[in-house]
């Protein structure tokens, strides 16, 4: 009976952590969505609010890290349970970094607006990669919530498209700068935004890889995702 009680308490502790991680994920997702909207509109006040909101994400990271550390000390989880806690800690780190990248986007929007004149359509330059990465983030959080390995594999494969889009944007932005030096400042800010979005895609891929690690115990980082489960992506 004591062992059963301890197991139930551990399960409850872990579920509380998962709920808070998903809350953090929701905040980060909103932060990214708002940052892209801000980049489109040039709303300086909104940009400042997005940057300020990152403090809430940072506090959640510290709180969750501490909670996970205490859970390991108190419950001393082994095997699958320890794997879940360790992967969750890594998901928390990736979410915090997504928040950082969203703040960078908001700062770039603020810089462009405060400088005034721009001769390139900066939002259209990143519109496709932003929409795809937004979907990727939403799906990564959903896969983590449901521990959906199939969805996780699909998310991992989407990162190639994000990388391709970033390289295309980089070539276009360099062309703008070469053809018209007046575009350099705005073009550089746009390039930083595209890079921030590409990095968010990388963090989404990481989260998907941790889902697979939790479910199957396979660490597929730095390997072909198809090696995890050959039929999963079909």
PyMOL commands that set and color helices and strands:
alter all, ss='L'
color gray80, all
select helices_A, chain A and resi 2-41+44-75+79-115+122-146+149-179+181-216+225-227
alter helices_A, ss='H'
color red, helices_A
deselect
rebuild
show_as cartoon
